Each structure stands twice: as structure tokens, then as C-alpha cells.
Amino acid sequence: MKVTRGKGAVKKDKNEVVKPVEDRAAGKRKAVLKASRSSNKRTKNVKSAKKDPNKPKRPPSAFFVFLEEFRKVYKQEHPNVKAVSAVGKAGGEKWKSLTDAEKAPFEAKAAKRKLDYEKLMTAYNKKQVD
């Protein structure tokens, strides 16, 4: 059997010689990424259970309880800012600067919401069993 190279293979070899070392390393990373993407497609094809619209939503953390109130204040102070990311970044910085005593009311509200959620979940689970 005679093995021949096509013109495409020859051109590819010439291009590899011309490419800098950094580009060749990036090419290898791309190949690895493509391989991982194909494996992800296989897992996505597995059918997952459909979400129940009646299931209670999980309660927000203390930070998100804080963010609800912070958004209102931030919108009043900065009416021209429309970006959600700007509000989130400003809220994150403010949350980090708060002391534990200042965070306590938000943590208490979050704990209360969590208790309410747990009650709703027990009722929801009883309905599922019946």
C-alpha cells in the first residue's frame, strides 16, 4: 500500500513551521476544549426530569435580601445607570464593607424566609407522596 500526502497536509506542515510557539500551544488547548465539548453533548442528551412549576422556590441568601433593599436606594441615587452589573458590583462592595452587626438584620430575614421555605417544602413533599 502506498501512502501519499495530499496538498492540504503539506500546506498544514508549512504553516506550523511559520507559526510561533505560543500559537501552537493555543491550538492544542483548542483541541482539548473541542474534545470536552463533545463529551458534554453526550451528557446533555440524557433526559432530565421536568421541573415542577408548583415546587417552592429556594429562599434568597442574606446578601440577596440586602440587595433587594440596596437596589431601591441605588436607583434613587443613580437614576441614569441602567446596567444590572453596575448595581450588582456596587451592592457587592457595600456588602463587603458592612460589619457583622449591620449584616445581622438581613441574615435574620434570610433565616425567617428559610424557615418558611422549609415549611412549604414539607407540605409540598407530603403532596407528592399522596
N, CA, C and O atoms as CSV, one atom per row, in Angstrom:
chain,resi,resn,atom,element,x,y,z
A,1,MET,N,N,0.840,-1.180,0.000
A,1,MET,CA,C,0.000,0.000,0.000
A,1,MET,C,C,0.877,1.232,0.000
A,1,MET,O,O,1.858,1.332,0.737
A,2,LYS,N,N,0.503,2.141,-0.827
A,2,LYS,CA,C,1.292,3.349,-0.960
A,2,LYS,C,C,0.589,4.492,-0.221
A,2,LYS,O,O,-0.578,4.785,-0.484
A,3,VAL,N,N,1.302,5.125,0.694
A,3,VAL,CA,C,0.738,6.228,1.460
A,3,VAL,C,C,1.179,7.526,0.801
A,3,VAL,O,O,2.371,7.771,0.618
A,4,THR,N,N,0.201,8.353,0.447
A,4,THR,CA,C,0.525,9.638,-0.192
A,4,THR,C,C,-0.039,10.761,0.649
A,4,THR,O,O,-1.031,10.607,1.361
A,5,ARG,N,N,0.614,11.872,0.545
A,5,ARG,CA,C,0.131,13.058,1.249
A,5,ARG,C,C,-0.583,13.948,0.258
A,5,ARG,O,O,-0.129,14.150,-0.868
A,6,GLY,N,N,-1.713,14.477,0.700
A,6,GLY,CA,C,-2.433,15.428,-0.130
A,6,GLY,C,C,-1.814,16.809,0.016
A,6,GLY,O,O,-0.962,17.028,0.877
A,7,LYS,N,N,-2.239,17.722,-0.814
A,7,LYS,CA,C,-1.706,19.087,-0.756
A,7,LYS,C,C,-2.068,19.759,0.562
A,7,LYS,O,O,-1.287,20.550,1.091
A,8,GLY,N,N,-3.246,19.449,1.095
A,8,GLY,CA,C,-3.668,20.053,2.356
A,8,GLY,C,C,-2.718,19.716,3.485
A,8,GLY,O,O,-2.409,20.573,4.313
A,9,ALA,N,N,-2.258,18.495,3.530
A,9,ALA,CA,C,-1.357,18.087,4.600
A,9,ALA,C,C,-0.016,18.811,4.475
A,9,ALA,O,O,0.586,19.183,5.482
A,10,VAL,N,N,0.449,19.007,3.250
A,10,VAL,CA,C,1.723,19.691,3.042
A,10,VAL,C,C,1.601,21.149,3.467
A,10,VAL,O,O,2.492,21.674,4.135
A,11,LYS,N,N,0.513,21.806,3.089
A,11,LYS,CA,C,0.329,23.195,3.465
A,11,LYS,C,C,0.251,23.343,4.978
A,11,LYS,O,O,0.770,24.304,5.545
A,12,LYS,N,N,-0.389,22.404,5.611
A,12,LYS,CA,C,-0.523,22.458,7.059
A,12,LYS,C,C,0.845,22.380,7.724
A,12,LYS,O,O,1.120,23.103,8.681
A,13,ASP,N,N,1.692,21.507,7.216
A,13,ASP,CA,C,3.032,21.378,7.775
A,13,ASP,C,C,3.801,22.690,7.613
A,13,ASP,O,O,4.502,23.108,8.535
A,14,LYS,N,N,3.683,23.336,6.473
A,14,LYS,CA,C,4.392,24.591,6.252
A,14,LYS,C,C,3.881,25.668,7.194
A,14,LYS,O,O,4.671,26.450,7.723
A,15,ASN,N,N,2.585,25.720,7.409
A,15,ASN,CA,C,2.018,26.732,8.299
A,15,ASN,C,C,2.463,26.511,9.734
A,15,ASN,O,O,2.688,27.477,10.464
A,16,GLU,N,N,2.593,25.277,10.145
A,16,GLU,CA,C,3.018,25.004,11.511
A,16,GLU,C,C,4.438,25.504,11.743
A,16,GLU,O,O,4.760,25.987,12.828
A,17,VAL,N,N,5.278,25.392,10.736
A,17,VAL,CA,C,6.652,25.841,10.874
A,17,VAL,C,C,6.681,27.357,11.042
A,17,VAL,O,O,7.494,27.876,11.806
A,18,VAL,N,N,5.811,28.068,10.344
A,18,VAL,CA,C,5.793,29.511,10.379
A,18,VAL,C,C,5.190,30.031,11.690
A,18,VAL,O,O,5.582,31.098,12.163
A,19,LYS,N,N,4.249,29.296,12.278
A,19,LYS,CA,C,3.569,29.756,13.490
A,19,LYS,C,C,4.538,29.859,14.653
A,19,LYS,O,O,5.437,29.028,14.785
A,20,PRO,N,N,4.366,30.873,15.504
A,20,PRO,CA,C,5.182,30.947,16.712
A,20,PRO,C,C,4.782,29.846,17.692
A,20,PRO,O,O,3.725,29.230,17.557
A,21,VAL,N,N,5.626,29.617,18.657
A,21,VAL,CA,C,5.412,28.551,19.627
A,21,VAL,C,C,4.123,28.777,20.413
A,21,VAL,O,O,3.409,27.819,20.711
A,22,GLU,N,N,3.817,30.029,20.751
A,22,GLU,CA,C,2.634,30.332,21.558
A,22,GLU,C,C,1.354,29.924,20.843
A,22,GLU,O,O,0.428,29.412,21.470
A,23,ASP,N,N,1.297,30.150,19.517
A,23,ASP,CA,C,0.098,29.790,18.760
A,23,ASP,C,C,-0.098,28.282,18.724
A,23,ASP,O,O,-1.231,27.804,18.784
A,24,ARG,N,N,0.971,27.543,18.628
A,24,ARG,CA,C,0.846,26.086,18.597
A,24,ARG,C,C,0.289,25.572,19.920
A,24,ARG,O,O,-0.508,24.634,19.935
A,25,ALA,N,N,0.703,26.179,21.027
A,25,ALA,CA,C,0.190,25.759,22.324
A,25,ALA,C,C,-1.297,26.072,22.420
A,25,ALA,O,O,-2.067,25.281,22.964
A,26,ALA,N,N,-1.701,27.229,21.889
A,26,ALA,CA,C,-3.115,27.591,21.919
A,26,ALA,C,C,-3.922,26.624,21.078
A,26,ALA,O,O,-5.046,26.279,21.442
A,27,GLY,N,N,-3.371,26.182,19.966
A,27,GLY,CA,C,-4.051,25.218,19.115
A,27,GLY,C,C,-4.306,23.914,19.838
A,27,GLY,O,O,-5.356,23.295,19.667
A,28,LYS,N,N,-3.350,23.499,20.641
A,28,LYS,CA,C,-3.523,22.263,21.395
A,28,LYS,C,C,-4.625,22.424,22.423
A,28,LYS,O,O,-5.407,21.501,22.647
A,29,ARG,N,N,-4.695,23.594,23.053
A,29,ARG,CA,C,-5.743,23.829,24.045
A,29,ARG,C,C,-7.108,23.801,23.383
A,29,ARG,O,O,-8.070,23.289,23.955
A,30,LYS,N,N,-7.195,24.349,22.180
A,30,LYS,CA,C,-8.468,24.347,21.479
A,30,LYS,C,C,-8.914,22.925,21.191
A,30,LYS,O,O,-10.101,22.613,21.286
A,31,ALA,N,N,-7.973,22.064,20.841
A,31,ALA,CA,C,-8.318,20.680,20.560
A,31,ALA,C,C,-8.862,20.008,21.821
A,31,ALA,O,O,-9.806,19.221,21.752
A,32,VAL,N,N,-8.276,20.315,22.946
A,32,VAL,CA,C,-8.749,19.742,24.206
A,32,VAL,C,C,-10.145,20.259,24.516
A,32,VAL,O,O,-10.999,19.500,24.973
A,33,LEU,N,N,-10.388,21.551,24.270
A,33,LEU,CA,C,-11.706,22.118,24.520
A,33,LEU,C,C,-12.757,21.474,23.630
A,33,LEU,O,O,-13.867,21.187,24.078
A,34,LYS,N,N,-12.408,21.249,22.371
A,34,LYS,CA,C,-13.358,20.610,21.459
A,34,LYS,C,C,-13.693,19.208,21.938
A,34,LYS,O,O,-14.845,18.784,21.850
A,35,ALA,N,N,-12.714,18.493,22.436
A,35,ALA,CA,C,-12.969,17.149,22.931
A,35,ALA,C,C,-13.880,17.182,24.142
A,35,ALA,O,O,-14.767,16.338,24.271
A,36,SER,N,N,-13.678,18.142,25.032
A,36,SER,CA,C,-14.520,18.217,26.221
A,36,SER,C,C,-15.941,18.635,25.858
A,36,SER,O,O,-16.896,18.194,26.497
A,37,ARG,N,N,-16.090,19.475,24.850
A,37,ARG,CA,C,-17.431,19.879,24.427
A,37,ARG,C,C,-18.206,18.692,23.884
A,37,ARG,O,O,-19.404,18.566,24.137
A,38,SER,N,N,-17.546,17.831,23.149
A,38,SER,CA,C,-18.251,16.685,22.590
A,38,SER,C,C,-18.709,15.739,23.692
A,38,SER,O,O,-19.761,15.110,23.574
A,39,SER,N,N,-17.928,15.633,24.761
A,39,SER,CA,C,-18.350,14.782,25.861
A,39,SER,C,C,-19.528,15.409,26.600
A,39,SER,O,O,-20.372,14.691,27.137
A,40,ASN,N,N,-19.594,16.748,26.635
A,40,ASN,CA,C,-20.728,17.418,27.267
A,40,ASN,C,C,-22.014,17.173,26.495
A,40,ASN,O,O,-23.082,17.062,27.097
A,41,LYS,N,N,-21.930,17.087,25.184
A,41,LYS,CA,C,-23.113,16.856,24.373
A,41,LYS,C,C,-23.741,15.514,24.716
A,41,LYS,O,O,-24.965,15.381,24.727
A,42,ARG,N,N,-22.920,14.536,24.992
A,42,ARG,CA,C,-23.457,13.220,25.339
A,42,ARG,C,C,-24.247,13.285,26.638
A,42,ARG,O,O,-25.296,12.652,26.756
A,43,THR,N,N,-23.760,14.035,27.607
A,43,THR,CA,C,-24.461,14.113,28.885
A,43,THR,C,C,-25.733,14.940,28.769
A,43,THR,O,O,-26.692,14.694,29.501
A,44,LYS,N,N,-25.763,15.918,27.861
A,44,LYS,CA,C,-26.955,16.733,27.703
A,44,LYS,C,C,-28.092,15.931,27.076
A,44,LYS,O,O,-29.261,16.227,27.323
A,45,ASN,N,N,-27.770,14.929,26.275
A,45,ASN,CA,C,-28.798,14.157,25.610
A,45,ASN,C,C,-29.599,13.301,26.581
A,45,ASN,O,O,-30.700,12.861,26.249
A,46,VAL,N,N,-29.068,13.060,27.767
A,46,VAL,CA,C,-29.787,12.292,28.764
A,46,VAL,C,C,-30.954,13.134,29.242
A,46,VAL,O,O,-30.774,14.281,29.650
A,47,LYS,N,N,-32.149,12.568,29.193
A,47,LYS,CA,C,-33.332,13.339,29.558
A,47,LYS,C,C,-33.394,13.493,31.071
A,47,LYS,O,O,-33.306,12.518,31.817
A,48,SER,N,N,-33.549,14.743,31.506
A,48,SER,CA,C,-33.684,15.010,32.926
A,48,SER,C,C,-35.169,15.155,33.255
A,48,SER,O,O,-35.995,15.415,32.380
A,49,ALA,N,N,-35.479,14.983,34.514
A,49,ALA,CA,C,-36.863,15.109,34.936
A,49,ALA,C,C,-37.322,16.551,34.756
A,49,ALA,O,O,-36.561,17.485,35.007
A,50,LYS,N,N,-38.554,16.729,34.324
A,50,LYS,CA,C,-39.066,18.074,34.126
A,50,LYS,C,C,-39.312,18.726,35.477
A,50,LYS,O,O,-39.733,18.071,36.431
A,51,LYS,N,N,-39.041,20.030,35.546
A,51,LYS,CA,C,-39.216,20.762,36.790
A,51,LYS,C,C,-40.695,21.000,37.042
A,51,LYS,O,O,-41.458,21.318,36.129
A,52,ASP,N,N,-41.078,20.840,38.290
A,52,ASP,CA,C,-42.457,21.058,38.691
A,52,ASP,C,C,-42.669,22.546,38.947
A,52,ASP,O,O,-41.983,23.121,39.791
A,53,PRO,N,N,-43.599,23.182,38.241
A,53,PRO,CA,C,-43.815,24.617,38.451
A,53,PRO,C,C,-44.427,24.930,39.820
A,53,PRO,O,O,-44.373,26.075,40.271
A,54,ASN,N,N,-45.007,23.931,40.483
A,54,ASN,CA,C,-45.618,24.161,41.796
A,54,ASN,C,C,-44.623,24.062,42.938
A,54,ASN,O,O,-44.948,24.399,44.076
A,55,LYS,N,N,-43.415,23.605,42.645
A,55,LYS,CA,C,-42.408,23.460,43.692
A,55,LYS,C,C,-41.984,24.834,44.196
A,55,LYS,O,O,-41.743,25.734,43.391
A,56,PRO,N,N,-41.887,25.012,45.517
A,56,PRO,CA,C,-41.484,26.321,46.054
A,56,PRO,C,C,-40.065,26.688,45.646
A,56,PRO,O,O,-39.186,25.831,45.551
A,57,LYS,N,N,-39.862,27.973,45.409
A,57,LYS,CA,C,-38.522,28.444,45.048
A,57,LYS,C,C,-37.661,28.535,46.296
A,57,LYS,O,O,-38.160,28.793,47.392
A,58,ARG,N,N,-36.363,28.321,46.119
A,58,ARG,CA,C,-35.438,28.393,47.257
A,58,ARG,C,C,-35.365,29.818,47.775
A,58,ARG,O,O,-35.488,30.767,47.001
A,59,PRO,N,N,-35.168,29.977,49.070
A,59,PRO,CA,C,-35.138,31.331,49.639
A,59,PRO,C,C,-33.830,32.041,49.314
A,59,PRO,O,O,-32.802,31.394,49.113
A,60,PRO,N,N,-33.866,33.369,49.262
A,60,PRO,CA,C,-32.629,34.113,48.985
A,60,PRO,C,C,-31.699,34.111,50.189
A,60,PRO,O,O,-32.139,33.994,51.332
A,61,SER,N,N,-30.420,34.240,49.915
A,61,SER,CA,C,-29.433,34.352,50.999
A,61,SER,C,C,-29.498,35.752,51.590
A,61,SER,O,O,-30.211,36.617,51.084
A,62,ALA,N,N,-28.755,35.966,52.654
A,62,ALA,CA,C,-28.745,37.273,53.317
A,62,ALA,C,C,-28.272,38.367,52.360
A,62,ALA,O,O,-28.769,39.492,52.402
A,63,PHE,N,N,-27.321,38.034,51.507
A,63,PHE,CA,C,-26.824,39.027,50.552
A,63,PHE,C,C,-27.920,39.470,49.598
A,63,PHE,O,O,-28.032,40.659,49.299
A,64,PHE,N,N,-28.732,38.531,49.113
A,64,PHE,CA,C,-29.781,38.896,48.164
A,64,PHE,C,C,-30.927,39.634,48.853
A,64,PHE,O,O,-31.592,40.457,48.225
A,65,VAL,N,N,-31.166,39.352,50.128
A,65,VAL,CA,C,-32.140,40.138,50.885
A,65,VAL,C,C,-31.631,41.581,50.987
A,65,VAL,O,O,-32.397,42.530,50.818
A,66,PHE,N,N,-30.338,41.733,51.263
A,66,PHE,CA,C,-29.723,43.066,51.312
A,66,PHE,C,C,-29.814,43.751,49.955
A,66,PHE,O,O,-30.103,44.945,49.872
A,67,LEU,N,N,-29.568,42.995,48.903
A,67,LEU,CA,C,-29.544,43.564,47.558
A,67,LEU,C,C,-30.918,44.087,47.143
A,67,LEU,O,O,-31.005,45.065,46.400
A,68,GLU,N,N,-31.990,43.451,47.611
A,68,GLU,CA,C,-33.340,43.937,47.295
A,68,GLU,C,C,-33.525,45.373,47.777
A,68,GLU,O,O,-34.048,46.220,47.053
A,69,GLU,N,N,-33.092,45.634,49.001
A,69,GLU,CA,C,-33.224,46.984,49.554
A,69,GLU,C,C,-32.192,47.932,48.943
A,69,GLU,O,O,-32.481,49.105,48.707
A,70,PHE,N,N,-31.002,47.423,48.694
A,70,PHE,CA,C,-29.935,48.269,48.146
A,70,PHE,C,C,-30.288,48.765,46.749
A,70,PHE,O,O,-29.950,49.893,46.391
A,71,ARG,N,N,-30.967,47.931,45.954
A,71,ARG,CA,C,-31.348,48.328,44.594
A,71,ARG,C,C,-32.210,49.578,44.603
A,71,ARG,O,O,-32.015,50.488,43.796
A,72,LYS,N,N,-33.172,49.616,45.530
A,72,LYS,CA,C,-34.074,50.769,45.601
A,72,LYS,C,C,-33.288,52.048,45.886
A,72,LYS,O,O,-33.504,53.075,45.242
A,73,VAL,N,N,-32.383,51.977,46.848
A,73,VAL,CA,C,-31.577,53.143,47.222
A,73,VAL,C,C,-30.653,53.531,46.078
A,73,VAL,O,O,-30.510,54.714,45.768
A,74,TYR,N,N,-30.029,52.551,45.452
A,74,TYR,CA,C,-29.076,52.818,44.375
A,74,TYR,C,C,-29.781,53.459,43.175
A,74,TYR,O,O,-29.237,54.366,42.546
A,75,LYS,N,N,-30.987,52.988,42.861
A,75,LYS,CA,C,-31.728,53.544,41.721
A,75,LYS,C,C,-32.099,55.009,41.972
A,75,LYS,O,O,-32.117,55.816,41.042
A,76,GLN,N,N,-32.393,55.348,43.226
A,76,GLN,CA,C,-32.718,56.743,43.535
A,76,GLN,C,C,-31.489,57.634,43.438
A,76,GLN,O,O,-31.582,58.761,42.953
A,77,GLU,N,N,-30.344,57.148,43.891
A,77,GLU,CA,C,-29.118,57.932,43.850
A,77,GLU,C,C,-28.527,58.028,42.450
A,77,GLU,O,O,-27.926,59.043,42.098
A,78,HIS,N,N,-28.697,56.968,41.642
A,78,HIS,CA,C,-28.128,56.918,40.289
A,78,HIS,C,C,-29.231,56.577,39.287
A,78,HIS,O,O,-29.299,55.439,38.823
A,79,PRO,N,N,-30.093,57.532,38.942
A,79,PRO,CA,C,-31.213,57.216,38.031
A,79,PRO,C,C,-30.776,56.943,36.597
A,79,PRO,O,O,-31.517,56.310,35.844
A,80,ASN,N,N,-29.598,57.402,36.202
A,80,ASN,CA,C,-29.149,57.211,34.820
A,80,ASN,C,C,-28.514,55.855,34.580
A,80,ASN,O,O,-28.395,55.428,33.431
A,81,VAL,N,N,-28.102,55.164,35.640
A,81,VAL,CA,C,-27.427,53.881,35.483
A,81,VAL,C,C,-28.473,52.801,35.224
A,81,VAL,O,O,-29.347,52.554,36.055
A,82,LYS,N,N,-28.369,52.162,34.057
A,82,LYS,CA,C,-29.341,51.128,33.682
A,82,LYS,C,C,-28.744,49.722,33.760
A,82,LYS,O,O,-29.482,48.738,33.721
A,83,ALA,N,N,-27.432,49.620,33.868
A,83,ALA,CA,C,-26.777,48.317,33.825
A,83,ALA,C,C,-27.001,47.547,35.128
A,83,ALA,O,O,-26.767,48.068,36.219
A,84,VAL,N,N,-27.449,46.318,34.999
A,84,VAL,CA,C,-27.666,45.458,36.155
A,84,VAL,C,C,-26.334,45.130,36.820
A,84,VAL,O,O,-26.248,45.019,38.043
A,85,SER,N,N,-25.304,44.978,36.005
A,85,SER,CA,C,-23.990,44.627,36.539
A,85,SER,C,C,-23.438,45.727,37.441
A,85,SER,O,O,-22.765,45.440,38.432
A,86,ALA,N,N,-23.719,46.981,37.104
A,86,ALA,CA,C,-23.233,48.092,37.926
A,86,ALA,C,C,-23.879,48.063,39.305
A,86,ALA,O,O,-23.219,48.317,40.313
A,87,VAL,N,N,-25.175,47.753,39.345
A,87,VAL,CA,C,-25.880,47.677,40.624
A,87,VAL,C,C,-25.334,46.505,41.439
A,87,VAL,O,O,-25.142,46.621,42.649
A,88,GLY,N,N,-25.086,45.388,40.776
A,88,GLY,CA,C,-24.565,44.208,41.467
A,88,GLY,C,C,-23.173,44.442,42.033
A,88,GLY,O,O,-22.878,44.037,43.158
A,89,LYS,N,N,-22.323,45.092,41.259
A,89,LYS,CA,C,-20.963,45.372,41.731
A,89,LYS,C,C,-20.979,46.338,42.913
A,89,LYS,O,O,-20.271,46.142,43.901
A,90,ALA,N,N,-21.789,47.373,42.798
A,90,ALA,CA,C,-21.878,48.343,43.890
A,90,ALA,C,C,-22.447,47.676,45.143
A,90,ALA,O,O,-21.995,47.944,46.256
A,91,GLY,N,N,-23.435,46.812,44.957
A,91,GLY,CA,C,-24.020,46.091,46.091
A,91,GLY,C,C,-23.031,45.153,46.741
A,91,GLY,O,O,-22.995,45.033,47.966
A,92,GLY,N,N,-22.226,44.486,45.929
A,92,GLY,CA,C,-21.204,43.585,46.471
A,92,GLY,C,C,-20.164,44.327,47.280
A,92,GLY,O,O,-19.750,43.867,48.344
A,93,GLU,N,N,-19.741,45.469,46.780
A,93,GLU,CA,C,-18.748,46.270,47.508
A,93,GLU,C,C,-19.330,46.777,48.834
A,93,GLU,O,O,-18.655,46.768,49.863
A,94,LYS,N,N,-20.582,47.217,48.790
A,94,LYS,CA,C,-21.230,47.708,50.009
A,94,LYS,C,C,-21.390,46.575,51.026
A,94,LYS,O,O,-21.163,46.776,52.219
A,95,TRP,N,N,-21.781,45.382,50.554
A,95,TRP,CA,C,-21.964,44.227,51.442
A,95,TRP,C,C,-20.653,43.848,52.121
A,95,TRP,O,O,-20.633,43.530,53.311
A,96,LYS,N,N,-19.568,43.882,51.371
A,96,LYS,CA,C,-18.259,43.549,51.944
A,96,LYS,C,C,-17.838,44.565,53.002
A,96,LYS,O,O,-17.153,44.220,53.965
A,97,SER,N,N,-18.249,45.808,52.818
A,97,SER,CA,C,-17.834,46.844,53.762
A,97,SER,C,C,-18.698,46.864,55.033
A,97,SER,O,O,-18.325,47.499,56.019
A,98,LEU,N,N,-19.844,46.177,55.018
A,98,LEU,CA,C,-20.711,46.152,56.193
A,98,LEU,C,C,-20.088,45.313,57.308
A,98,LEU,O,O,-19.384,44.336,57.052
A,99,THR,N,N,-20.360,45.714,58.538
A,99,THR,CA,C,-19.894,44.926,59.685
A,99,THR,C,C,-20.911,43.815,59.954
A,99,THR,O,O,-21.997,43.798,59.375
A,100,ASP,N,N,-20.541,42.889,60.842
A,100,ASP,CA,C,-21.444,41.793,61.180
A,100,ASP,C,C,-22.731,42.309,61.816
A,100,ASP,O,O,-23.808,41.758,61.585
A,101,ALA,N,N,-22.616,43.362,62.614
A,101,ALA,CA,C,-23.802,43.943,63.256
A,101,ALA,C,C,-24.751,44.541,62.217
A,101,ALA,O,O,-25.970,44.460,62.367
A,102,GLU,N,N,-24.189,45.144,61.158
A,102,GLU,CA,C,-25.019,45.725,60.103
A,102,GLU,C,C,-25.630,44.646,59.212
A,102,GLU,O,O,-26.693,44.854,58.627
A,103,LYS,N,N,-24.972,43.509,59.107
A,103,LYS,CA,C,-25.491,42.403,58.304
A,103,LYS,C,C,-26.555,41.602,59.047
A,103,LYS,O,O,-27.342,40.893,58.419
A,104,ALA,N,N,-26.592,41.703,60.376
A,104,ALA,CA,C,-27.472,40.877,61.201
A,104,ALA,C,C,-28.949,40.950,60.803
A,104,ALA,O,O,-29.591,39.903,60.722
A,105,PRO,N,N,-29.527,42.145,60.548
A,105,PRO,CA,C,-30.952,42.161,60.188
A,105,PRO,C,C,-31.250,41.411,58.881
A,105,PRO,O,O,-32.299,40.781,58.746
A,106,PHE,N,N,-30.328,41.485,57.933
A,106,PHE,CA,C,-30.530,40.790,56.662
A,106,PHE,C,C,-30.408,39.280,56.848
A,106,PHE,O,O,-31.136,38.506,56.227
A,107,GLU,N,N,-29.479,38.874,57.710
A,107,GLU,CA,C,-29.326,37.450,57.996
A,107,GLU,C,C,-30.555,36.914,58.729
A,107,GLU,O,O,-30.960,35.772,58.508
A,108,ALA,N,N,-31.150,37.732,59.600
A,108,ALA,CA,C,-32.358,37.324,60.313
A,108,ALA,C,C,-33.530,37.149,59.343
A,108,ALA,O,O,-34.291,36.187,59.441
A,109,LYS,N,N,-33.663,38.101,58.398
A,109,LYS,CA,C,-34.732,37.994,57.396
A,109,LYS,C,C,-34.534,36.756,56.526
A,109,LYS,O,O,-35.491,36.056,56.194
A,110,ALA,N,N,-33.286,36.497,56.166
A,110,ALA,CA,C,-32.994,35.322,55.341
A,110,ALA,C,C,-33.307,34.044,56.105
A,110,ALA,O,O,-33.830,33.092,55.525
A,111,ALA,N,N,-32.995,34.007,57.399
A,111,ALA,CA,C,-33.292,32.829,58.214
A,111,ALA,C,C,-34.800,32.608,58.314
A,111,ALA,O,O,-35.271,31.472,58.263
A,112,LYS,N,N,-35.554,33.698,58.455
A,112,LYS,CA,C,-37.012,33.590,58.524
A,112,LYS,C,C,-37.566,33.044,57.212
A,112,LYS,O,O,-38.435,32.172,57.212
A,113,ARG,N,N,-37.061,33.559,56.102
A,113,ARG,CA,C,-37.516,33.072,54.794
A,113,ARG,C,C,-37.154,31.605,54.608
A,113,ARG,O,O,-37.903,30.851,53.987
A,114,LYS,N,N,-36.012,31.204,55.140
A,114,LYS,CA,C,-35.603,29.811,55.017
A,114,LYS,C,C,-36.549,28.901,55.800
A,114,LYS,O,O,-36.905,27.821,55.330
A,115,LEU,N,N,-36.958,29.341,57.004
A,115,LEU,CA,C,-37.915,28.557,57.789
A,115,LEU,C,C,-39.247,28.425,57.050
A,115,LEU,O,O,-39.845,27.349,57.022
A,116,ASP,N,N,-39.707,29.532,56.449
A,116,ASP,CA,C,-40.940,29.491,55.672
A,116,ASP,C,C,-40.810,28.531,54.490
A,116,ASP,O,O,-41.738,27.785,54.178
A,117,TYR,N,N,-39.671,28.559,53.849
A,117,TYR,CA,C,-39.413,27.673,52.715
A,117,TYR,C,C,-39.443,26.211,53.155
A,117,TYR,O,O,-40.013,25.363,52.469
A,118,GLU,N,N,-38.828,25.922,54.299
A,118,GLU,CA,C,-38.807,24.542,54.787
A,118,GLU,C,C,-40.216,24.050,55.093
A,118,GLU,O,O,-40.533,22.887,54.840
A,119,LYS,N,N,-41.066,24.920,55.635
A,119,LYS,CA,C,-42.459,24.543,55.880
A,119,LYS,C,C,-43.182,24.252,54.572
A,119,LYS,O,O,-43.913,23.269,54.452
A,120,LEU,N,N,-42.961,25.131,53.591
A,120,LEU,CA,C,-43.592,24.920,52.279
A,120,LEU,C,C,-43.104,23.626,51.630
A,120,LEU,O,O,-43.877,22.913,50.991
A,121,MET,N,N,-41.815,23.332,51.801
A,121,MET,CA,C,-41.259,22.115,51.204
A,121,MET,C,C,-41.823,20.860,51.864
A,121,MET,O,O,-42.096,19.874,51.179
A,122,THR,N,N,-41.998,20.884,53.168
A,122,THR,CA,C,-42.584,19.704,53.818
A,122,THR,C,C,-44.004,19.476,53.325
A,122,THR,O,O,-44.400,18.338,53.077
A,123,ALA,N,N,-44.783,20.563,53.179
A,123,ALA,CA,C,-46.132,20.441,52.656
A,123,ALA,C,C,-46.109,19.944,51.205
A,123,ALA,O,O,-46.922,19.107,50.812
A,124,TYR,N,N,-45.175,20.468,50.424
A,124,TYR,CA,C,-45.051,20.069,49.013
A,124,TYR,C,C,-44.681,18.581,48.910
A,124,TYR,O,O,-45.240,17.851,48.092
A,125,ASN,N,N,-43.750,18.153,49.734
A,125,ASN,CA,C,-43.321,16.745,49.694
A,125,ASN,C,C,-44.441,15.812,50.127
A,125,ASN,O,O,-44.560,14.706,49.601
A,126,LYS,N,N,-45.273,16.246,51.090
A,126,LYS,CA,C,-46.407,15.412,51.515
A,126,LYS,C,C,-47.400,15.248,50.362
A,126,LYS,O,O,-47.967,14.172,50.173
A,127,LYS,N,N,-47.604,16.321,49.595
A,127,LYS,CA,C,-48.500,16.253,48.458
A,127,LYS,C,C,-47.954,15.313,47.390
A,127,LYS,O,O,-48.719,14.610,46.731
A,128,GLN,N,N,-46.630,15.299,47.217
A,128,GLN,CA,C,-46.006,14.436,46.218
A,128,GLN,C,C,-46.163,12.969,46.581
A,128,GLN,O,O,-46.343,12.129,45.699
A,129,VAL,N,N,-46.100,12.654,47.856
A,129,VAL,CA,C,-46.232,11.278,48.308
A,129,VAL,C,C,-47.669,10.796,48.129
A,129,VAL,O,O,-47.896,9.642,47.765
A,130,ASP,N,N,-48.644,11.681,48.384
A,130,ASP,CA,C,-50.051,11.302,48.279
A,130,ASP,C,C,-50.475,11.040,46.892
A,130,ASP,O,O,-51.637,10.711,46.654
